[in-house]
Amino acid sequence: MKAIKILFVFASLIFAGQMMAQDATVSRNGTHFNVVLDAGDTLSNNSTTLSKVIGIGNKQAVQLYSIMVTLDSISGTPTESIVLAGSMDNIAYVGIDTVSWTGTSSDTTFYYTDISTGVAWNYMRVLSTESGTAKAQLTKLVGRFIDKVR
């Protein structure tokens, strides 16, 4: 009976850890990713940053990508800078594209598509920085990668 309780607790911890995942990894044969978001993915007041990393290093070829980012204004008028960047080592990132957003009362969605440089990044990161006295939440981060040999 004690072993069953221990097994139940262990299984619960694994499930909870997966539910609180903050980043994503695309498997060698996978194409889609969906980052699990929660109330902790909120930016508030000046210079707060939120980083989400997508690991794609297991893929075989250069990827074309489509990434959707949705932000929601919670209070005030947030001012966000959302940067898509790529990295080979998950340490040094190179900016690919930047979108600036001043919050509204509804969700706002941005799309990043293709990879014009032809670089096969091992990691991509969406980094959002709050520079206003307000509050916004990252509500959706999904996308897909398509293998394409150049």
N, C-alpha and C positions, 0 to 999 in steps of 0.2 A: 504494500500500500504506500509506503514511504517513497519507494522508487517511482511510483506513478505520479505522486505529487511533485517530486523533483523534475520528472520529465515534463509535466504540465507547465511548471514555472519556466523551465528552459525554453520550451516551445513558445510560450507567451512572450518572453524576452526577444526571441528571434523575430516574431511577428511584429512586435512593437518597434524594433529597430528598423525593420523594413518599411513600416508605415511612416517613420520619421526621416527617411532618406532625403538628403538635401541635394544630392548630385545625381548624375545618370551615367551609365556606361552602355555603349552600343556594342553588342557582341559581334564576333567575326562574321556571322551570317545574318545578323539583325539589321534592320533598317530604321526602326522607329525608337524614339525615346519619349518619356514623359516624366518630368521631375515632380515628385510629390511635394506639395506646398502646404503650409499651415499658417496659423496666426503669427508664428515667429518670423515669417517672411515679410515683415513690415518695416518700412523706412520711416523714420520720424525725425524731425528737426535737423538743423544744419549739419551737412557733411556725414550723414550716416550712409554706409555702403552695404550692399548685399551682393554676394558673389555666388553664382551657380556654375559648376564645371560639368562638361559633358565629355567623357572619355571615349575616344573613337580610335585609339591606337591599335585595336585588334583587327581593324578592317584591312583588306588586302590592297586596295587601290585608292587613287585619289577620289575624294568624295565630292559630289554635288550636295548641297544642303538646302533645307527649308526649315527655318526656326521661327516659331510664333511665341511672342512675349506679350502677356496681357497685364496691365497695371490698373489699379482702381484707386481713385482718390477717396480717402476716408475722412479727412478733415482738412480745412484750410485749402490752400491752392498749392499743392506740391510742385516743386520744380525738380525734374529728374534728368539725369544724363545716363543713357543706357548704352553701354559699349559692348560690342561683340568683338572678341579677341581670340587669337589662336596661339598655341604653344606646342613645342615639341617635347618639353620636359615637365610641364605643369608648374613651372617656376617663373620663367621669363615669358611674358605674353606680348604679342604684337597686335595692335589695334587693327581691326578689319573695317568696322563701320560704327558710327555713333549716331544715336537718335536723341534729340532733346524733347522733353515733354513737360508742359505745364498742365497740371491736373484739372480735370473737369469733374462733374458729378457722376459720370458714368465710366464704365470700363473703356480703356483704350488699348487697341491691339497693334503691335508692330510686327513686321515680317522681315527677316533677313534671309536672302536667297542667293544661291550659287556661290562659287568661290572663284572670283576673277583672277586671283594670283596663281592658281594651279598648285598651291602648296597643300600637301597632304598632312594637315595638322594631326597630332596625336590627341590633343585636347582643344576644346573650344570653351570659352567662358562668357557668360552674360554677367556684366557687372553694372549694377544700378547705383547711382549716387544721388542722395537727396541734398539739395542745397537751399531749400526754403524752410520756413517755420510752419510745417504742416505734417500730414501723415498720409502715406500711400502704401498699398500692399501689392506684392507680386502675386497674382491670382492664377496665372497659367504660364507654363513653359513646356512646350512640346515641339516635336519636329521629326525629321527623318533625314537620313543620309543615303545617297544612291551611289553605289560603286560605279566608277567610270574610269576606264584606262585612257590616258591622254597620249 
